[in-house]
Amino acid sequence: MKVRERLVWAINLAFLLCLLPSASRAGGKSELYKKLDVFAQVLHAVRTSYVDDVSVEKLVYGAIRGMLRTLDPHSAFMTPRQFKALQEDTEGHFGGVGIVIEMKQGRLLVVSPIEDSPAARAGIKAGDWIVKIDGKPTEEMDTEQASRMIRGVPGTKVVLTIEREELEKPKDFILIRQRIRLNPVEASMPVPGYAVVRIKTFQERTDRLLKDALDRLRKQAGGKLKGLVLDLRNNPGGLLDQAIRVADRFLEKGVIVETRGRGKRINRSYAHRQGTEPFYPMVCLVNGGSASAAEIVAGALQDHGRAVIMGTRSFGKGSVQKIFDLRDGSGLKLTIARYYTPNERSIQEEGIVPDVMVPAKEPSDQAEFRITREVDLRGHLKPKAIRTTSHLLDDIKDYQLRTALKTLKVWEKFTGSARGGGGR
């Protein structure tokens, strides 16, 4: 090896060693040291012999991405630009088409579309597979690369090629990017006394906005809620601390979630009496788009018996990621733990199984069970009755939500009225 080549190789190796904690260097020629020696040789060969000049940043960033691909689909490296985009996500605004994506079995999956986003309006659904972005296959992409291609300047176009079980062949969806601003909490009272709060994602303000919404709904109900539907459908997750705070709002004691990291590192988060909502009957809605932090909340409410979980099985992401700020403005998202519900259930792959399974669409009447009623008779008299709660429920087109509210109404009948008191 020539003197100059030896010098370049030594510089590369020294550069890599500088990335290691001092404790690792003190170990001498450990296995890690030996493998870094090999890596330095490859880096040296590429920098001195590759047909084109390649920047050190591109080589090192590429090596880091390759390393993280050997782990799990949720661990990822982010360039400074990508890291900034992630920060915008947690703050609640970004430019894009409004979908949450994950890698699953080496394919790019739509976890959920954001309500009233370009993707949702175009008809993209949770469970769709994105096979191409602007004609480029997604097979070799990670979620960060795919997100970078999907996002862009508001007003510009992006084409997503979608595979779906009911489609005979992949379909192109032409979407126009827009500024996506997320209000993570929506609240309504479709039936007097019965509140519906939908949490779309767990951002920095979610718990505070939830409290504001509950206070507003309670005032609208005359000071006391008869029941609550907490809608976590198509909620892809978000910040762990916000999920814990949301669950804590409905629980006065006990474990909310347990995380188990490398070795014997176990952390438990507990509920507190202070700030707990008064007791009222509660249904929590989930579906296949409910993931991660949403599953933490649903799992805690289910294990403590605080709410009836209703809908369809959730996504099944039972891991916790930590964000590391790196010196050059880039970021590292690394899976550091698995989480478990208060009853020590792992959600990974299994998801949250509802107490009451309710499909997204109302089952159609079967002909053999169809009974002729007064309404089917020609010339029948029209009703002149005053609109009741039953009529208000029948006006709700969302079958799962309608079923949840009807369940709360039945609950009231059996118990006489909603009881006061602290969360269980």
Residue pairs with C-beta under 8 A, 6 or more apart in sequence:
1 9
5 44
5 48
8 44
8 47
8 48
9 40
9 41
9 44
12 40
12 43
12 44
12 47
13 36
13 37
13 40
16 36
16 39
16 40
16 43
17 25
17 36
20 32
20 36
24 30
24 32
24 33
25 33
27 33
39 63
43 59
43 63
46 54
46 59
47 54
47 56
47 59
61 77
61 79
61 330
64 77
65 76
65 77
65 142
68 75
68 76
68 77
68 334
69 142
71 334
71 335
72 319
72 335
73 102
73 103
73 104
73 142
73 143
74 102
74 317
74 319
74 321
74 333
74 335
75 321
75 333
75 334
75 335
76 142
76 143
76 144
76 332
76 333
77 144
77 330
77 331
77 332
77 333
78 85
78 86
78 144
78 330
78 331
78 332
78 333
79 330
80 328
80 329
80 330
80 331
81 148
82 144
82 147
82 148
82 330
82 331
83 325
83 329
83 330
83 331
85 94
85 147
85 148
85 151
86 323
86 331
86 333
88 94
89 203
90 203
90 204
90 238
90 239
91 203
91 204
92 181
92 182
92 183
92 184
92 203
92 204
92 205
93 179
93 180
93 181
93 182
94 151
94 179
94 180
95 151
95 152
95 153
95 154
95 177
95 178
95 179
95 180
96 147
96 150
96 151
96 152
96 177
96 178
96 180
97 117
97 118
97 119
97 150
97 158
97 160
97 175
97 177
97 178
97 180
98 113
98 114
98 116
98 117
98 118
98 119
98 120
98 178
98 180
99 110
99 111
99 112
99 113
99 114
99 117
99 119
99 124
99 150
100 110
100 111
100 112
100 113
100 114
100 236
100 289
101 108
101 109
101 110
101 111
101 130
101 143
101 146
101 147
101 150
102 108
102 109
102 111
102 143
102 291
102 317
103 109
103 142
103 143
106 139
107 129
107 131
107 138
107 139
108 129
108 130
108 131
108 138
108 141
108 143
108 146
109 127
109 128
109 129
109 130
110 119
110 124
110 125
110 126
110 127
110 128
110 129
110 130
110 162
111 126
111 236
111 289
111 291
111 315
112 126
112 234
112 235
112 236
112 289
112 291
113 119
113 120
113 124
113 125
113 126
113 234
114 120
114 180
114 182
114 200
115 200
115 234
117 178
117 180
118 175
118 176
118 177
118 178
119 160
119 173
119 175
122 173
122 174
122 175
123 173
124 160
124 162
124 173
125 164
126 234
126 287
126 288
126 289
127 164
127 288
127 289
128 162
128 163
128 164
129 162
129 163
129 164
130 138
130 146
130 160
130 161
130 162
131 137
131 138
131 161
131 162
131 163
131 170
132 138
132 159
132 160
132 161
132 170
133 141
133 146
133 149
133 150
133 158
133 159
133 160
133 161
134 149
134 158
134 159
135 159
135 161
136 149
138 146
141 149
149 158
150 158
150 160
151 177
152 158
152 177
153 177
154 177
154 178
154 179
155 176
155 177
155 178
156 176
156 177
157 174
157 175
157 176
157 177
158 175
158 177
159 172
159 173
159 174
159 175
160 172
160 173
160 175
161 170
161 171
161 172
161 173
162 170
162 171
162 172
162 173
163 170
164 171
182 200
182 201
182 203
183 200
183 209
184 199
184 200
184 201
184 202
184 203
184 205
184 206
184 209
184 238
185 197
185 198
185 199
185 200
185 206
185 209
185 210
185 212
185 213
186 197
186 198
186 200
186 213
187 195
187 196
187 197
187 198
187 213
187 214
187 216
187 217
188 195
188 196
189 195
189 196
189 217
189 220
189 221
190 196
190 392
190 393
190 396
190 405
191 389
191 392
191 393
191 405
191 409
192 221
192 389
193 221
193 222
193 224
193 225
193 226
193 227
194 225
194 226
194 227
194 228
194 229
194 405
194 408
194 409
195 214
195 217
195 218
195 221
195 225
195 227
195 228
195 229
196 228
196 229
196 231
196 401
196 405
197 210
197 213
197 214
197 217
197 228
197 229
197 230
197 231
198 231
198 232
198 233
199 206
199 210
199 230
199 231
199 232
199 235
199 246
199 294
199 297
200 234
200 235
201 235
201 236
201 237
201 238
202 235
202 237
202 238
202 239
202 240
202 242
202 243
202 246
202 293
202 294
203 238
203 239
203 242
204 239
204 242
206 238
206 239
206 242
206 245
206 246
207 242
207 245
207 246
207 249
210 246
210 249
211 249
211 275
214 225
214 228
214 249
214 277
217 225
218 224
218 225
224 278
224 280
224 418
224 420
225 278
225 280
225 418
226 280
226 281
226 408
226 412
226 417
226 418
227 280
227 281
227 282
227 283
227 405
227 408
227 409
227 411
227 412
227 418
228 280
228 281
228 282
228 283
228 408
229 282
229 283
229 284
229 285
229 401
229 404
229 405
229 408
230 250
230 282
230 283
230 284
230 285
230 297
230 301
230 307
231 284
231 285
231 401
232 284
232 285
232 286
232 290
232 294
232 297
232 298
233 285
233 286
233 287
233 289
233 290
233 311
233 400
234 287
234 289
234 290
235 289
235 290
235 291
235 293
235 294
236 289
236 291
236 292
236 294
236 315
237 243
237 291
237 292
237 293
237 294
237 295
237 317
238 292
238 293
239 293
240 257
240 293
240 296
240 320
242 293
243 257
243 293
243 294
243 296
243 297
244 256
244 257
244 269
244 296
246 297
247 256
247 257
247 271
247 296
247 297
247 300
247 301
248 256
248 271
248 272
248 275
248 276
249 275
249 276
249 277
250 276
250 277
250 282
250 301
250 306
250 307
250 423
251 271
251 276
251 300
251 301
251 304
251 306
251 423
251 424
252 271
252 272
252 273
252 276
252 422
252 423
252 424
253 270
253 271
253 272
253 273
254 270
254 271
254 304
254 342
255 268
255 269
255 270
255 271
255 300
255 342
256 269
256 270
256 271
256 296
256 300
256 342
257 268
257 269
257 296
257 299
257 300
257 339
257 340
257 341
257 342
258 266
258 267
258 268
258 269
258 339
258 340
258 341
258 342
258 344
259 266
259 267
259 268
259 320
259 337
259 338
259 339
259 340
260 266
260 337
260 338
260 339
260 340
261 267
261 336
261 337
262 336
262 337
265 337
267 337
271 423
273 422
276 422
276 423
277 423
278 420
278 421
278 422
279 418
279 419
279 420
279 421
279 422
279 423
279 424
280 418
281 408
281 411
281 412
281 415
281 418
282 301
282 306
282 307
282 308
283 307
283 308
283 309
283 310
283 404
283 405
283 407
283 408
284 297
284 298
284 301
284 302
284 307
284 308
284 309
284 310
285 310
285 311
285 400
285 401
285 404
286 294
286 295
286 298
286 309
286 310
286 311
286 312
286 313
286 314
286 352
286 354
287 311
287 312
287 313
287 314
287 360
287 400
288 312
288 313
288 314
288 315
288 351
289 315
290 298
290 311
290 314
290 315
290 352
291 314
291 315
291 316
291 317
292 315
292 317
294 314
295 314
295 315
295 316
295 317
295 318
295 347
295 351
295 352
296 339
296 341
298 309
298 314
298 352
299 341
299 342
299 345
299 347
299 352
300 306
300 341
300 342
301 307
301 309
302 309
302 341
302 352
302 355
303 341
303 342
303 343
303 345
304 342
304 424
305 424
306 423
306 424
308 355
308 356
308 407
309 352
309 353
309 354
309 355
309 356
310 354
310 355
310 356
310 358
310 400
310 403
310 404
310 407
311 354
311 357
311 358
311 400
312 354
312 357
312 358
312 359
312 360
313 351
313 352
313 353
313 354
314 347
314 351
314 352
315 351
316 347
316 348
316 349
316 350
316 351
317 347
317 348
318 338
318 339
318 340
318 346
318 347
318 348
318 349
318 350
319 335
319 337
319 338
319 339
319 348
320 335
320 336
320 337
320 338
320 339
321 333
321 334
321 335
321 336
322 333
322 334
322 336
323 331
323 332
323 333
324 331
324 332
324 333
324 334
325 331
326 332
338 346
338 348
339 346
339 347
340 346
340 347
341 347
356 407
358 399
358 400
358 403
358 404
359 399
359 400
360 399
360 400
361 399
362 399
374 380
389 409
393 402
393 405
393 406
393 409
394 402
396 402
396 405
412 418
